[in-house]
Amino acid sequence: MTYETTLAQLAKKQPASIYLITGDQPYLTQRLKAAFIEMIPEAERTMNYASYDMETTPLASALDDAMSAPFFGEKRLVFIERAYFLTTETHKGSKVEHDMDGLMSYLTHPEPTSVVVFFANSGKLDSRKKSCEDHQKKQQK
């Protein structure tokens, strides 16, 4: 999906459940963030919008929030910032453990009332990471 189609989709208030934003253009990333946030009415943002930095917060915390139903609103918005675990970038200084099996489980069955946005703006996506298909095969065994 392109930048323009994502903005159009958000303007129509018809978001997908999961997005992955990549690229190294901060201006475009900020515009997308603003468009996602505008999707949540201002009065509901305190309870239905959260942003998590993966360098300091475990992925499980963000996914727990994403699995919660929105509070007095239609949608919950969860930003997962600096999702370096999806890229080839290494973070040796970070001691945060990320639950990749929990992520695969969530990606397989996302909460329909939540919009989860992963921001992986540094490094290249790591194609060696296991896919949702690998996770589904593992669960079927």
N, CA, C and O atoms as a MOPAC input file, in Angstrom:
PM7 MOZYME 1SCF
protein

 N      0.85000 1    -1.16600 1     0.00000 1
 C      0.00000 1     0.00000 1     0.00000 1
 C      0.90200 1     1.23800 1     0.00000 1
 O      1.93800 1     1.26400 1     0.66400 1
 N      0.51000 1     2.21600 1    -0.72200 1
 C      1.31400 1     3.43000 1    -0.80900 1
 C      0.87200 1     4.45200 1     0.24200 1
 O     -0.16000 1     4.30900 1     0.89600 1
 N      1.68800 1     5.46900 1     0.36900 1
 C      1.40700 1     6.57300 1     1.27800 1
 C      0.03500 1     7.18600 1     0.96200 1
 O     -0.77400 1     7.41000 1     1.86300 1
 N     -0.21400 1     7.45100 1    -0.31600 1
 C     -1.46300 1     8.10500 1    -0.72900 1
 C     -2.67900 1     7.22800 1    -0.45900 1
 O     -3.69900 1     7.72200 1     0.02300 1
 N     -2.58800 1     5.94200 1    -0.76100 1
 C     -3.74500 1     5.06400 1    -0.52200 1
 C     -4.01000 1     4.89100 1     0.96500 1
 O     -5.16200 1     4.75900 1     1.37700 1
 N     -2.96400 1     4.89100 1     1.77100 1
 C     -3.14900 1     4.79800 1     3.22100 1
 C     -3.86600 1     6.04100 1     3.73700 1
 O     -4.80200 1     5.93500 1     4.52800 1
 N     -3.43000 1     7.22100 1     3.29100 1
 C     -4.09400 1     8.45800 1     3.71400 1
 C     -5.55500 1     8.47200 1     3.28200 1
 O     -6.42100 1     8.89200 1     4.04900 1
 N     -5.83900 1     8.02000 1     2.06800 1
 C     -7.21300 1     7.99000 1     1.57200 1
 C     -8.06800 1     7.03300 1     2.40500 1
 O     -9.21200 1     7.34300 1     2.73700 1
 N     -7.51200 1     5.88500 1     2.73300 1
 C     -8.21600 1     4.90100 1     3.54200 1
 C     -8.53200 1     5.46700 1     4.93000 1
 O     -9.63000 1     5.26700 1     5.45000 1
 N     -7.58500 1     6.16100 1     5.51600 1
 C     -7.79000 1     6.74800 1     6.83700 1
 C     -8.78800 1     7.90000 1     6.79400 1
 O     -9.57500 1     8.07900 1     7.72400 1
 N     -8.75600 1     8.67900 1     5.71700 1
 C     -9.70100 1     9.78700 1     5.57600 1
 C    -11.13800 1     9.26600 1     5.50900 1
 O    -12.06300 1     9.92300 1     5.98600 1
 N    -11.31700 1     8.09900 1     4.92300 1
 C    -12.64900 1     7.48100 1     4.83900 1
 C    -13.01900 1     6.75700 1     6.12800 1
 O    -14.11700 1     6.21400 1     6.24800 1
 N    -12.10000 1     6.74900 1     7.09000 1
 C    -12.28600 1     6.05700 1     8.37800 1
 C    -12.56000 1     4.57100 1     8.16400 1
 O    -13.42200 1     3.97500 1     8.80900 1
 N    -11.78800 1     3.98800 1     7.22400 1
 C    -11.88200 1     2.55900 1     6.95000 1
 C    -10.49500 1     1.93200 1     7.07100 1
 O     -9.95100 1     1.42500 1     6.09000 1
 N     -9.92400 1     1.96900 1     8.27400 1
 C     -8.56100 1     1.45500 1     8.42600 1
 C     -8.50300 1    -0.07100 1     8.45100 1
 O     -9.46800 1    -0.74700 1     8.80800 1
 N     -7.36100 1    -0.57800 1     8.06800 1
 C     -7.08000 1    -1.99900 1     8.23900 1
 C     -6.73400 1    -2.23400 1     9.70700 1
 O     -6.59300 1    -1.28000 1    10.47300 1
 N     -6.59800 1    -3.47500 1    10.09400 1
 C     -6.27100 1    -3.78600 1    11.48900 1
 C     -4.79500 1    -3.59500 1    11.80400 1
 O     -4.43000 1    -3.25900 1    12.93100 1
 N     -3.93700 1    -3.81400 1    10.78600 1
 C     -2.49600 1    -3.77900 1    11.02200 1
 C     -1.80500 1    -3.04800 1     9.87200 1
 O     -2.12700 1    -3.24100 1     8.70000 1
 N     -0.84600 1    -2.20400 1    10.24800 1
 C     -0.02800 1    -1.49000 1     9.27100 1
 C      1.43500 1    -1.64100 1     9.65500 1
 O      1.78200 1    -1.75900 1    10.83000 1
 N      2.27300 1    -1.63200 1     8.64200 1
 C      3.72200 1    -1.57600 1     8.84200 1
 C      4.22900 1    -0.39600 1     8.04200 1
 O      4.14200 1    -0.38200 1     6.81400 1
 N      4.75500 1     0.59000 1     8.73600 1
 C      5.27600 1     1.79400 1     8.09800 1
 C      6.79300 1     1.69500 1     8.08300 1
 O      7.42800 1     1.56700 1     9.13000 1
 N      7.37000 1     1.75500 1     6.88600 1
 C      8.82000 1     1.69800 1     6.73200 1
 C      9.26900 1     2.94000 1     5.96300 1
 O      8.45300 1     3.70200 1     5.44500 1
 N     10.55700 1     3.11600 1     5.90600 1
 C     11.09800 1     4.24200 1     5.15800 1
 C     11.79300 1     5.22000 1     6.07100 1
 O     11.59400 1     5.22100 1     7.28600 1
 N     12.61000 1     6.04700 1     5.46200 1
 C     13.40700 1     6.98300 1     6.24800 1
 C     13.05800 1     8.43700 1     5.92900 1
 O     13.93500 1     9.29900 1     5.87500 1
 N     11.77200 1     8.69400 1     5.72000 1
 C     11.32500 1    10.05600 1     5.46300 1
 C     10.44800 1    10.52200 1     6.63100 1
 O      9.24000 1    10.28100 1     6.64400 1
 N     11.06500 1    11.18700 1     7.60200 1
 C     10.33900 1    11.58500 1     8.81500 1
 C      9.08800 1    12.42200 1     8.54600 1
 O      8.08700 1    12.28300 1     9.25000 1
 N      9.13800 1    13.28400 1     7.53700 1
 C      7.97900 1    14.13700 1     7.24700 1
 C      6.76400 1    13.28100 1     6.88200 1
 O      5.66800 1    13.51800 1     7.38900 1
 N      6.95000 1    12.29400 1     6.01100 1
 C      5.84000 1    11.43200 1     5.60000 1
 C      5.34900 1    10.58100 1     6.77000 1
 O      4.14700 1    10.36500 1     6.92900 1
 N      6.28000 1    10.10600 1     7.58000 1
 C      5.90700 1     9.31900 1     8.75200 1
 C      5.05700 1    10.16200 1     9.70300 1
 O      4.05200 1     9.68200 1    10.22700 1
 N      5.45400 1    11.40900 1     9.92700 1
 C      4.69200 1    12.29500 1    10.82500 1
 C      3.29900 1    12.58300 1    10.25800 1
 O      2.32700 1    12.65400 1    11.00900 1
 N      3.20300 1    12.74800 1     8.95300 1
 C      1.88600 1    12.98200 1     8.32900 1
 C      0.98800 1    11.76400 1     8.50900 1
 O     -0.20200 1    11.89600 1     8.79500 1
 N      1.56900 1    10.57300 1     8.33900 1
 C      0.78000 1     9.35300 1     8.54100 1
 C      0.33800 1     9.22700 1     9.99800 1
 O     -0.81200 1     8.88100 1    10.26800 1
 N      1.23600 1     9.50300 1    10.93000 1
 C      0.87900 1     9.44600 1    12.35000 1
 C     -0.28900 1    10.38000 1    12.64600 1
 O     -1.24000 1    10.00500 1    13.33100 1
 N     -0.20500 1    11.58600 1    12.12700 1
 C     -1.28100 1    12.55800 1    12.35300 1
 C     -2.60200 1    12.06300 1    11.76700 1
 O     -3.65600 1    12.24100 1    12.37800 1
 N     -2.55200 1    11.44500 1    10.59200 1
 C     -3.76600 1    10.92900 1     9.95700 1
 C     -4.36400 1     9.78100 1    10.78100 1
 O     -5.58300 1     9.69200 1    10.92700 1
 N     -3.52000 1     8.91800 1    11.30800 1
 C     -4.01400 1     7.83600 1    12.16100 1
 C     -4.66800 1     8.41400 1    13.41400 1
 O     -5.75900 1     7.99200 1    13.79900 1
 N     -4.01200 1     9.36800 1    14.04300 1
 C     -4.54200 1     9.95600 1    15.27800 1
 C     -5.85100 1    10.69100 1    15.01400 1
 O     -6.76000 1    10.64600 1    15.84400 1
 N     -5.96100 1    11.36100 1    13.88100 1
 C     -7.19700 1    12.08200 1    13.53000 1
 C     -8.37500 1    11.12800 1    13.37800 1
 O     -9.52800 1    11.54200 1    13.49600 1
 N     -8.09800 1     9.87700 1    13.12200 1
 C     -9.14100 1     8.87800 1    12.96100 1
 C     -9.89000 1     8.66100 1    14.28900 1
 O    -11.06500 1     8.29300 1    14.28200 1
 N     -9.22300 1     8.88300 1    15.41000 1
 C     -9.83000 1     8.73000 1    16.73800 1
 C    -10.36000 1    10.09900 1    17.17400 1
 O     -9.59100 1    11.06000 1    17.21800 1
 N    -11.64900 1    10.21200 1    17.49500 1
 C    -12.17000 1    11.51100 1    17.94400 1
 C    -11.37100 1    12.03700 1    19.14200 1
 O    -10.95900 1    11.26700 1    20.00900 1
 N    -11.16500 1    13.32200 1    19.17800 1
 C    -10.32100 1    13.94000 1    20.20700 1
 C    -10.75600 1    13.58000 1    21.62100 1
 O     -9.91000 1    13.36500 1    22.48900 1
 N    -12.04300 1    13.51100 1    21.86300 1
 C    -12.55200 1    13.20100 1    23.19700 1
 C    -12.23300 1    11.75800 1    23.61900 1
 O    -12.25900 1    11.44300 1    24.80900 1
 N    -11.93700 1    10.88900 1    22.65900 1
 C    -11.68300 1     9.47500 1    22.95300 1
 C    -10.19200 1     9.12100 1    22.96300 1
 O     -9.83300 1     7.99700 1    23.31300 1
 N     -9.33400 1    10.04800 1    22.59100 1
 C     -7.90800 1     9.73700 1    22.43200 1
 C     -7.22200 1     9.32600 1    23.73000 1
 O     -6.34400 1     8.46200 1    23.71700 1
 N     -7.60300 1     9.92200 1    24.82700 1
 C     -6.94500 1     9.59900 1    26.09400 1
 C     -7.06500 1     8.11600 1    26.40800 1
 O     -6.11700 1     7.50800 1    26.90400 1
 N     -8.21300 1     7.53400 1    26.12500 1
 C     -8.45800 1     6.13700 1    26.47600 1
 C     -8.19800 1     5.16300 1    25.31900 1
 O     -8.02600 1     3.96600 1    25.55100 1
 N     -8.16900 1     5.65600 1    24.09200 1
 C     -8.10900 1     4.75100 1    22.94000 1
 C     -6.89900 1     4.94500 1    22.03400 1
 O     -6.88700 1     4.46200 1    20.90100 1
 N     -5.89900 1     5.63700 1    22.51700 1
 C     -4.67100 1     5.81100 1    21.74200 1
 C     -3.47700 1     5.62200 1    22.67700 1
 O     -3.42600 1     6.18200 1    23.77200 1
 N     -2.51800 1     4.81500 1    22.21000 1
 C     -1.29600 1     4.60700 1    22.98700 1
 C     -0.13400 1     4.41000 1    22.03000 1
 O     -0.30200 1     3.91200 1    20.91700 1
 N      1.03800 1     4.80600 1    22.48000 1
 C      2.25800 1     4.65300 1    21.69100 1
 C      3.30000 1     3.97700 1    22.56700 1
 O      3.51000 1     4.37700 1    23.71300 1
 N      3.95400 1     2.94800 1    22.02900 1
 C      4.94000 1     2.17600 1    22.77700 1
 C      6.27600 1     2.18400 1    22.04300 1
 O      6.32900 1     1.93600 1    20.83900 1
 N      7.33500 1     2.46300 1    22.75900 1
 C      8.69000 1     2.45800 1    22.22500 1
 C      9.29500 1     1.08900 1    22.51500 1
 O      9.45900 1     0.71600 1    23.67600 1
 N      9.62400 1     0.34700 1    21.47400 1
 C     10.10400 1    -1.02000 1    21.64200 1
 C     11.52800 1    -1.11200 1    22.18300 1
 O     12.00700 1    -2.20600 1    22.48500 1
 N     12.19400 1     0.00800 1    22.30600 1
 C     13.52000 1    -0.01200 1    22.92700 1
 C     13.42300 1     0.00200 1    24.44700 1
 O     14.38600 1    -0.32600 1    25.14000 1
 N     12.24900 1     0.38600 1    24.96800 1
 C     12.08500 1     0.46600 1    26.41700 1
 C     10.90200 1    -0.33200 1    26.95000 1
 O     10.79200 1    -0.53600 1    28.15900 1
 N     10.01900 1    -0.78500 1    26.07200 1
 C      8.79700 1    -1.46200 1    26.47800 1
 C      8.68500 1    -2.81300 1    25.78500 1
 O      8.93800 1    -2.90700 1    24.58400 1
 N      8.31500 1    -3.85100 1    26.50700 1
 C      8.12800 1    -5.15300 1    25.85600 1
 C      6.94300 1    -5.12600 1    24.88600 1
 O      5.92800 1    -4.47700 1    25.13700 1
 N      7.09700 1    -5.83500 1    23.79500 1
 C      6.04600 1    -5.93600 1    22.79000 1
 C      4.74600 1    -6.44900 1    23.40100 1
 O      3.66100 1    -6.03600 1    22.99300 1
 N      4.85300 1    -7.34200 1    24.37100 1
 C      3.65900 1    -7.90500 1    25.01000 1
 C      2.76800 1    -6.82400 1    25.60600 1
 O      1.54600 1    -6.96500 1    25.58500 1
 N      3.34500 1    -5.75000 1    26.13600 1
 C      2.54700 1    -4.65500 1    26.70600 1
 C      1.70200 1    -3.98000 1    25.63600 1
 O      0.52200 1    -3.69600 1    25.84500 1
 N      2.31800 1    -3.72700 1    24.48900 1
 C      1.59300 1    -3.10100 1    23.38100 1
 C      0.50400 1    -4.02300 1    22.85200 1
 O     -0.60100 1    -3.57300 1    22.54600 1
 N      0.81100 1    -5.31300 1    22.74300 1
 C     -0.17800 1    -6.26100 1    22.23200 1
 C     -1.33500 1    -6.44400 1    23.21200 1
 O     -2.47800 1    -6.62200 1    22.79300 1
 N     -1.04700 1    -6.40000 1    24.51300 1
 C     -2.12400 1    -6.45600 1    25.50700 1
 C     -3.08400 1    -5.28800 1    25.31100 1
 O     -4.30200 1    -5.45600 1    25.36900 1
 N     -2.52700 1    -4.11500 1    25.08000 1
 C     -3.35400 1    -2.93300 1    24.83400 1
 C     -4.16700 1    -3.11100 1    23.55300 1
 O     -5.35100 1    -2.77600 1    23.51100 1
 N     -3.53300 1    -3.63200 1    22.52200 1
 C     -4.21500 1    -3.82600 1    21.23600 1
 C     -5.35200 1    -4.83700 1    21.34900 1
 O     -6.33500 1    -4.74900 1    20.61200 1
 N     -5.22700 1    -5.78600 1    22.25600 1
 C     -6.26900 1    -6.81400 1    22.42300 1
 C     -7.44900 1    -6.31700 1    23.25400 1
 O     -8.47500 1    -6.99200 1    23.33700 1
 N     -7.31200 1    -5.15500 1    23.86200 1
 C     -8.40100 1    -4.59000 1    24.66500 1
 C     -9.42800 1    -3.92000 1    23.76300 1
 O     -9.09000 1    -3.34500 1    22.72800 1
 N    -10.66100 1    -4.00200 1    24.16800 1
 C    -11.72200 1    -3.31600 1    23.42500 1
 C    -11.60000 1    -1.81100 1    23.64900 1
 O    -11.13900 1    -1.37700 1    24.70400 1
 N    -12.00700 1    -1.02200 1    22.67100 1
 C    -11.95600 1     0.43500 1    22.86100 1
 C    -12.89000 1     0.86800 1    23.99600 1
 O    -13.92700 1     0.24900 1    24.23700 1
 N    -12.50700 1     1.92000 1    24.67100 1
 C    -13.27000 1     2.44100 1    25.80300 1
 C    -14.13800 1     3.59300 1    25.32300 1
 O    -13.61700 1     4.65600 1    24.98300 1
 N    -15.44300 1     3.40500 1    25.29000 1
 C    -16.39900 1     4.41600 1    24.82800 1
 C    -16.03200 1     4.96300 1    23.44600 1
 O    -16.07300 1     6.17400 1    23.22600 1
 N    -15.68500 1     4.09800 1    22.54300 1
 C    -15.36100 1     4.51300 1    21.18700 1
 C    -15.42800 1     3.31500 1    20.25500 1
 O    -15.68200 1     2.18800 1    20.67900 1
 N    -15.19500 1     3.58300 1    18.97700 1
 C    -15.26900 1     2.52000 1    17.97700 1
 C    -13.93400 1     1.82900 1    17.74600 1
 O    -13.89800 1     0.63000 1    17.47100 1
 N    -12.83200 1     2.57500 1    17.85600 1
 C    -11.51900 1     2.02500 1    17.52900 1
 C    -10.49900 1     2.35900 1    18.60800 1
 O    -10.57900 1     3.39100 1    19.27600 1
 N     -9.54700 1     1.45800 1    18.75400 1
 C     -8.37400 1     1.67800 1    19.60600 1
 C     -7.18400 1     1.76400 1    18.66300 1
 O     -7.07300 1     0.95900 1    17.73800 1
 N     -6.29700 1     2.72000 1    18.87700 1
 C     -5.11100 1     2.93100 1    18.04500 1
 C     -3.86800 1     2.67800 1    18.88200 1
 O     -3.68800 1     3.27500 1    19.94400 1
 N     -3.00600 1     1.77900 1    18.39200 1
 C     -1.77700 1     1.44500 1    19.10100 1
 C     -0.60300 1     1.62500 1    18.14700 1
 O     -0.52300 1     0.95900 1    17.11500 1
 N      0.30500 1     2.53100 1    18.50000 1
 C      1.53800 1     2.72600 1    17.74100 1
 C      2.63900 1     1.89300 1    18.39000 1
 O      2.83200 1     1.94100 1    19.60400 1
 N      3.34900 1     1.13900 1    17.58000 1
 C      4.50300 1     0.38200 1    18.04600 1
 C      5.72000 1     0.99900 1    17.36400 1
 O      6.05300 1     0.68400 1    16.22200 1
 N      6.37000 1     1.89200 1    18.11300 1
 C      7.48900 1     2.68700 1    17.58800 1
 C      8.79300 1     1.90500 1    17.66800 1
 O      8.98500 1     1.05800 1    18.54100 1
 N      9.67300 1     2.21100 1    16.74100 1
 C     11.01200 1     1.61500 1    16.67500 1
 C     10.95800 1     0.07500 1    16.78400 1
 O     11.59200 1    -0.53000 1    17.64800 1
 N     10.19200 1    -0.51700 1    15.89300 1
 C     10.02300 1    -1.97300 1    15.86400 1
 C     11.24400 1    -2.61600 1    15.20700 1
 O     11.14400 1    -3.24700 1    14.15500 1
 N     12.38500 1    -2.44300 1    15.84500 1
 C     13.65400 1    -2.92300 1    15.28800 1
 C     13.70400 1    -4.44100 1    15.17100 1
 O     14.49500 1    -4.96900 1    14.38900 1
 N     12.87900 1    -5.14700 1    15.92800 1
 C     12.87800 1    -6.60600 1    15.87100 1
 C     12.35000 1    -7.13900 1    14.53900 1
 O     12.47100 1    -8.33100 1    14.25600 1
 N     11.76500 1    -6.25800 1    13.72100 1
 C     11.31200 1    -6.64800 1    12.38200 1
 C     12.37200 1    -6.38800 1    11.31500 1
 O     12.18700 1    -6.72800 1    10.14600 1
 N     13.47300 1    -5.78800 1    11.72600 1
 C     14.50700 1    -5.37300 1    10.77100 1
 C     15.81400 1    -6.12800 1    11.00100 1
 O     15.94100 1    -6.94000 1    11.91700 1
 N     16.76900 1    -5.83000 1    10.14000 1
 C     18.09900 1    -6.42300 1    10.27400 1
 C     18.92700 1    -5.67500 1    11.30900 1
 O     20.01500 1    -6.12200 1    11.67000 1
 N     18.42900 1    -4.54800 1    11.78900 1
 C     19.13900 1    -3.72400 1    12.77200 1
 C     19.22100 1    -4.45200 1    14.11400 1
 O     18.25600 1    -5.07600 1    14.55400 1
 N     20.37200 1    -4.36300 1    14.74600 1
 C     20.54100 1    -4.98300 1    16.05900 1
 C     20.59300 1    -3.90400 1    17.13200 1
 O     21.08500 1    -2.79900 1    16.90200 1
 N     20.08600 1    -4.24000 1    18.28500 1
 C     20.09100 1    -3.31800 1    19.42500 1
 C     20.69000 1    -4.05000 1    20.60800 1
 O     19.97100 1    -4.58800 1    21.44900 1
 N     21.98600 1    -4.06500 1    20.66500 1
 C     22.68000 1    -4.78500 1    21.72900 1
 C     22.47100 1    -4.13500 1    23.08700 1
 O     22.49900 1    -4.82000 1    24.10900 1
 N     22.26300 1    -2.82200 1    23.11400 1
 C     22.09800 1    -2.12000 1    24.37900 1
 C     20.72900 1    -2.34700 1    25.00900 1
 O     20.57400 1    -2.17100 1    26.21700 1
 N     19.73500 1    -2.73400 1    24.21200 1
 C     18.38400 1    -2.92700 1    24.72300 1
 C     18.26900 1    -4.29100 1    25.39600 1
 O     18.65100 1    -5.31200 1    24.82600 1
 N     17.73900 1    -4.29200 1    26.61100 1
 C     17.57200 1    -5.53800 1    27.35200 1
 C     16.11000 1    -5.96500 1    27.38500 1
 O     15.72500 1    -6.83000 1    28.17200 1
 N     15.30600 1    -5.35900 1    26.53300 1
 C     13.88000 1    -5.66500 1    26.49400 1
 C     13.66800 1    -6.93700 1    25.67200 1
 O     14.15400 1    -7.05600 1    24.54700 1
 N     12.93500 1    -7.88100 1    26.25500 1
 C     12.59400 1    -9.12300 1    25.55800 1
 C     11.25300 1    -8.93200 1    24.85000 1
 O     10.29100 1    -8.43000 1    25.43100 1
 N     11.21300 1    -9.34100 1    23.59200 1
 C      9.97700 1    -9.22700 1    22.82100 1
 C      9.41300 1   -10.60400 1    22.52700 1
 O     10.13100 1   -11.50900 1    22.10100 1
 N      8.13200 1   -10.74700 1    22.75900 1
 C      7.42100 1   -12.01200 1    22.57600 1
 C      7.01100 1   -12.16100 1    21.11300 1
 O      5.93000 1   -11.72800 1    20.71600 1
 N      7.88100 1   -12.77600 1    20.31700 1
 C      7.60500 1   -12.92000 1    18.88700 1
 C      6.48300 1   -13.92300 1    18.63100 1
 O      5.74300 1   -13.77600 1    17.65900 1
 N      6.34200 1   -14.94100 1    19.48500 1
 C      5.22200 1   -15.87200 1    19.32400 1
 C      3.89500 1   -15.16000 1    19.59100 1
 O      2.89900 1   -15.42200 1    18.91500 1
 N      3.88400 1   -14.27000 1    20.56900 1
 C      2.69300 1   -13.46900 1    20.83700 1
 C      2.35100 1   -12.56600 1    19.66200 1
 O      1.18000 1   -12.37800 1    19.33300 1
 N      3.38300 1   -12.00800 1    19.02900 1
 C      3.16700 1   -11.17700 1    17.84600 1
 C      2.56200 1   -12.00400 1    16.72400 1
 O      1.59300 1   -11.58200 1    16.09300 1
 N      3.12000 1   -13.16900 1    16.47300 1
 C      2.60000 1   -14.03200 1    15.40700 1
 C      1.15000 1   -14.41900 1    15.68400 1
 O      0.32500 1   -14.45600 1    14.77100 1
 N      0.84900 1   -14.70200 1    16.93100 1
 C     -0.51500 1   -15.04800 1    17.31200 1
 C     -1.45200 1   -13.86500 1    17.05400 1
 O     -2.55100 1   -14.04200 1    16.52800 1
 N     -1.01500 1   -12.66200 1    17.42600 1
 C     -1.84600 1   -11.47300 1    17.20400 1
 C     -2.03000 1   -11.21400 1    15.71100 1
 O     -3.13600 1   -10.89600 1    15.27400 1
 N     -0.98000 1   -11.34400 1    14.93700 1
 C     -1.08000 1   -11.10400 1    13.49800 1
 C     -2.01600 1   -12.09900 1    12.82600 1
 O     -2.67200 1   -11.77700 1    11.83500 1
 N     -2.07200 1   -13.30300 1    13.36900 1
 C     -2.95900 1   -14.32700 1    12.83000 1
 C     -4.42100 1   -14.01800 1    13.15000 1
 O     -5.31100 1   -14.27700 1    12.34100 1
 N     -4.65900 1   -13.45200 1    14.35500 1
 C     -6.02500 1   -13.14700 1    14.79900 1
 C     -6.06900 1   -11.75000 1    15.42400 1
 O     -6.18300 1   -11.62800 1    16.64300 1
 N     -5.97900 1   -10.69500 1    14.60600 1
 C     -5.97800 1    -9.33800 1    15.18200 1
 C     -7.34500 1    -8.96000 1    15.75500 1
 O     -8.38700 1    -9.44600 1    15.31600 1
 N     -7.29800 1    -8.09100 1    16.73200 1
 C     -8.52100 1    -7.55900 1    17.33500 1
 C     -9.19600 1    -6.65000 1    16.30100 1
 O     -8.58200 1    -5.68300 1    15.85200 1
 N    -10.44100 1    -6.93700 1    15.91400 1
 C    -11.08400 1    -6.15200 1    14.84600 1
 C    -11.35400 1    -4.69300 1    15.20200 1
 O    -11.51400 1    -3.86700 1    14.30300 1
 N    -11.40800 1    -4.35500 1    16.48800 1
 C    -11.67000 1    -2.96400 1    16.87100 1
 C    -10.39200 1    -2.17400 1    17.12600 1
 O    -10.45100 1    -1.01000 1    17.52100 1
 N     -9.23700 1    -2.80200 1    16.90200 1
 C     -7.95600 1    -2.11200 1    17.11500 1
 C     -7.23500 1    -1.90000 1    15.78600 1
 O     -7.34600 1    -2.69900 1    14.85700 1
 N     -6.50400 1    -0.80800 1    15.73200 1
 C     -5.61900 1    -0.52000 1    14.60800 1
 C     -4.21400 1    -0.45700 1    15.19400 1
 O     -3.91200 1     0.41400 1    16.01000 1
 N     -3.36000 1    -1.38500 1    14.77300 1
 C     -1.99900 1    -1.45200 1    15.27300 1
 C     -1.06100 1    -1.02100 1    14.15700 1
 O     -1.11400 1    -1.54800 1    13.04500 1
 N     -0.20700 1    -0.06200 1    14.46300 1
 C      0.70800 1     0.48200 1    13.46400 1
 C      2.13800 1     0.27200 1    13.94200 1
 O      2.54900 1     0.81100 1    14.96900 1
 N      2.88800 1    -0.51800 1    13.18200 1
 C      4.29900 1    -0.76300 1    13.45800 1
 C      5.11600 1     0.24300 1    12.66600 1
 O      4.89000 1     0.42800 1    11.47000 1
 N      6.06100 1     0.89200 1    13.32700 1
 C      6.98100 1     1.81200 1    12.66700 1
 C      8.37300 1     1.20800 1    12.72100 1
 O      8.98200 1     1.11500 1    13.78600 1
 N      8.86700 1     0.80100 1    11.56300 1
 C     10.21700 1     0.23400 1    11.44300 1
 C     10.97600 1     1.10400 1    10.45900 1
 O     11.16000 1     0.74100 1     9.29700 1
 N     11.41300 1     2.26100 1    10.94400 1
 C     11.99100 1     3.26300 1    10.06000 1
 C     13.50100 1     3.19400 1     9.91800 1
 O     14.07900 1     3.97400 1     9.16100 1
 N     14.14900 1     2.29000 1    10.62000 1
 C     15.59900 1     2.18700 1    10.45500 1
 C     15.95200 1     0.73700 1    10.15800 1
 O     15.35800 1    -0.18600 1    10.71500 1
 N     16.90700 1     0.55200 1     9.29100 1
 C     17.29400 1    -0.79600 1     8.88000 1
 C     16.32700 1    -1.34300 1     7.84100 1
 O     15.26000 1    -0.77500 1     7.60300 1
 N     16.70800 1    -2.42700 1     7.24100 1
 C     15.86200 1    -3.08000 1     6.24700 1
 C     15.04000 1    -4.15200 1     6.93700 1
 O     15.46000 1    -4.71900 1     7.94600 1
 N     13.85900 1    -4.42800 1     6.38200 1
 C     13.05900 1    -5.51600 1     6.92200 1
 C     13.83200 1    -6.81100 1     6.76400 1
 O     14.46600 1    -7.05000 1     5.73600 1
 N     13.77500 1    -7.63000 1     7.77500 1
 C     14.53300 1    -8.87800 1     7.78000 1
 C     13.65900 1   -10.00400 1     7.23600 1
 O     12.74400 1   -10.46700 1     7.91500 1
 N     13.93800 1   -10.43700 1     6.02900 1
 C     13.14100 1   -11.49000 1     5.40000 1
 C     13.40700 1   -12.85200 1     6.03000 1
 O     12.69400 1   -13.81600 1     5.75000 1
 N     14.41700 1   -12.93600 1     6.86900 1
 C     14.72300 1   -14.20500 1     7.53200 1
 C     13.84100 1   -14.45000 1     8.74600 1
 O     13.78100 1   -15.57200 1     9.25000 1
 N     13.15700 1   -13.42000 1     9.21800 1
 C     12.27000 1   -13.58400 1    10.37300 1
 C     11.12300 1   -14.49900 1     9.96700 1
 O     10.70300 1   -14.50900 1     8.81000 1
 N     10.62500 1   -15.26200 1    10.92400 1
 C      9.56900 1   -16.19300 1    10.56600 1
 C      8.28200 1   -15.45900 1    10.23400 1
 O      7.99200 1   -14.38800 1    10.76800 1
 N      7.53500 1   -16.05900 1     9.35100 1
 C      6.31100 1   -15.44000 1     8.87300 1
 C      5.10100 1   -15.96100 1     9.64500 1
 O      5.22400 1   -16.88300 1    10.45100 1
 N      3.95200 1   -15.37600 1     9.40000 1
 C      2.71000 1   -15.83900 1    10.01800 1
 C      2.41100 1   -17.26900 1     9.57900 1
 O      1.88300 1   -18.06300 1    10.35900 1
 N      2.74900 1   -17.60000 1     8.33000 1
 C      2.51500 1   -18.95900 1     7.83700 1
 C      3.32100 1   -19.96400 1     8.64800 1
 O      2.81100 1   -21.03400 1     8.98300 1
 N      4.57300 1   -19.63900 1     8.97100 1
 C      5.39900 1   -20.52400 1     9.80200 1
 C      4.74900 1   -20.72300 1    11.16700 1
 O      4.73200 1   -21.83300 1    11.69900 1
 N      4.21200 1   -19.63800 1    11.73300 1
 C      3.57400 1   -19.71100 1    13.03700 1
 C      2.32000 1   -20.59300 1    12.98800 1
 O      2.08700 1   -21.39500 1    13.89200 1
 N      1.52200 1   -20.44300 1    11.94100 1
 C      0.30600 1   -21.24800 1    11.81700 1
 C      0.65800 1   -22.73400 1    11.70600 1
 O     -0.01000 1   -23.56800 1    12.31700 1
 N      1.68400 1   -23.07300 1    10.94400 1
 C      2.10200 1   -24.46300 1    10.80400 1
 C      2.54100 1   -25.01600 1    12.15600 1
 O      2.22800 1   -26.15500 1    12.50000 1
 N      3.26700 1   -24.20200 1    12.91900 1
 C      3.75400 1   -24.63200 1    14.23400 1
 C      2.57500 1   -24.91000 1    15.17100 1
 O      2.60900 1   -25.87700 1    15.93200 1
 N      1.53200 1   -24.07000 1    15.12200 1
 C      0.38800 1   -24.23500 1    16.00200 1
 C     -0.45200 1   -25.45400 1    15.61400 1
 O     -1.08200 1   -26.06500 1    16.47700 1
 N     -0.46900 1   -25.81200 1    14.33300 1
 C     -1.25700 1   -26.94200 1    13.87800 1
 C     -0.65100 1   -28.27600 1    14.28100 1
 O     -1.35700 1   -29.28400 1    14.32000 1
 N      0.63600 1   -28.30300 1    14.57900 1
 C      1.32400 1   -29.55800 1    14.95600 1
 C      1.01900 1   -29.97100 1    16.35300 1
 O      1.51700 1   -30.99700 1    16.81600 1

